[in-house]
Amino acid sequence: MNAKTSPAARLSVAPMMDWTDSACRVFHRALSRRALLYTEMVTSAALVRGGAVHLLRHAPCEHPVALQLGGSDPDELAQAARLGAEAGFDEINLNVGCPSDRVQSGCFGAVLMRSPGLVADCVAAMRAAVAVPVTVKCRIGVDDQDPEAVLPDFLERMRAAGAAHVIVHARKAWLQGLSPKENRDVPPLDYDLVRRMRAAFPDLPLSINGGVGTLDAVERLLAEGFDGVMVGRAAYHRPFDILGQADARIWGEDRVASREGAVRAMLPHIERHLAEGGRLHQVTRHMLGLFAGRPGARRWRQILSEGASRRGAGPDLLEAALAQVAPEPVPASATRAAV
């Protein structure tokens, strides 16, 4: 791993709009102490012009945690980055990958792949404003661009601008003719191109993102020489499969999380959230996939989905849902040792 790369970046959970809010990150942290977590994208305009500093709130337990910004004005992004650093974020990330119409209309996200010079100016301005690492999440290209030509030029500019790390989503973004949902699977991923960029830019830390669905796949990509792997939907829908063994397998720690332990760890957070006027479903919606693959997982999801939105729902609902799930299987090695 490149010496400039944070160890936490070996495995990160992608920033996902409407999903990776603070409650989600607290839950993911209950499964992994080491993985790098990201906020949802926050626009620089919301922070600087709108004064929406509440978007920077996060719990101390979330660290290491990165703030992802969206924007295209270097001065404004520099101010937003400064606010993020002052709020305590460990990294400031610039979004150059989101293809949604909302992002395009604001002239940021994946559309910025067409303006690599502007992106470099933004990164340089952010770098000058903060002491924490400034990173970039990008695509391999957009629309009719040739990724073979576009991506090397883009990475060269990011390196020159002082980006500490670049996360490459290995799929081209289609800004016209495909919905963001369709763009999740079309066009195909091009891991080979990103592999060639890893070899072409040995001094620029690179992570790969897109289509990674298992911890086995994370380990294979790290073994190939990538500085990090970013996982998106799989980490959200099957959080234990990605994060539960990550500390042991990715960082070599003597720790494997348990699903039940993660639920128990969330109870104090839930009680604080309810005491502050929040609703249970705002937290438990992120926990529905925790028991994926375990007998009783369907009842767990059903009880939380149907009950957590009801007025007065509290921690006792999680206890009721947990009672429907089969106990964690005892490993065969542990059974033999006990005989």
Disulfide bonds with the S-S distance in Angstrom:
none
